[in-house]
Amino acid sequence: MSILRAGDEKYHYRDGSHRWVPPDPDEDQAVWEEQVRQHKHGHLRNERPKVRLRRLV
């Protein structure tokens, strides 16, 4: 089971790995990478998740 906060979906692929390429090709790559780094830092700080998603295998 994966635990994601609301809005985290855009930073993850379906397998739970982080998306280092922006979903919008017009988005600045450097800006996107910084957002992903900050998102990952939230994982490391063990922020309390707000949404629980269950992945079916």
C-alpha positions as semicolon CSV with decimal commas, in nm:
position;residue;x (nm);y (nm);z (nm)
1;M;0,000;0,000;0,000
2;S;0,128;0,347;-0,091
3;I;0,061;0,651;0,123
4;L;0,036;0,982;-0,058
5;R;-0,079;1,326;0,040
6;A;-0,338;1,500;-0,173
7;G;-0,161;1,642;-0,477
8;D;0,134;1,399;-0,461
9;E;0,008;1,202;-0,759
10;K;0,180;1,432;-1,006
11;Y;0,521;1,348;-0,856
12;H;0,481;0,969;-0,886
13;Y;0,446;0,711;-1,159
14;R;0,195;0,430;-1,106
15;D;0,467;0,207;-0,963
16;G;0,537;0,462;-0,688
17;S;0,869;0,584;-0,828
18;H;0,932;0,955;-0,857
19;R;0,875;1,136;-1,184
20;W;1,188;1,337;-1,271
21;V;1,052;1,450;-1,608
22;P;0,772;1,706;-1,590
23;P;0,433;1,583;-1,711
24;D;0,393;1,905;-1,914
25;P;0,667;1,932;-2,180
26;D;0,646;2,313;-2,160
27;E;0,737;2,313;-1,791
28;D;1,093;2,413;-1,700
29;Q;1,298;2,100;-1,617
30;A;1,509;2,271;-1,348
31;V;1,199;2,406;-1,171
32;W;1,033;2,063;-1,186
33;E;1,341;1,888;-1,045
34;E;1,350;2,131;-0,751
35;Q;0,981;2,062;-0,682
36;V;1,049;1,686;-0,684
37;R;1,346;1,735;-0,448
38;Q;1,124;1,929;-0,207
39;H;0,856;1,663;-0,239
40;K;1,108;1,388;-0,161
41;H;1,234;1,591;0,135
42;G;0,876;1,578;0,267
43;H;0,900;1,198;0,256
44;L;1,224;1,212;0,454
45;R;1,073;1,444;0,716
46;N;0,805;1,179;0,752
47;E;0,524;1,430;0,714
48;R;0,190;1,293;0,811
49;P;0,003;1,174;0,502
50;K;-0,343;1,308;0,437
51;V;-0,463;1,047;0,184
52;R;-0,414;0,671;0,175
53;L;-0,416;0,504;-0,165
54;R;-0,426;0,130;-0,206
55;R;-0,250;-0,013;-0,509
56;L;-0,394;-0,338;-0,641
57;V;-0,136;-0,595;-0,742
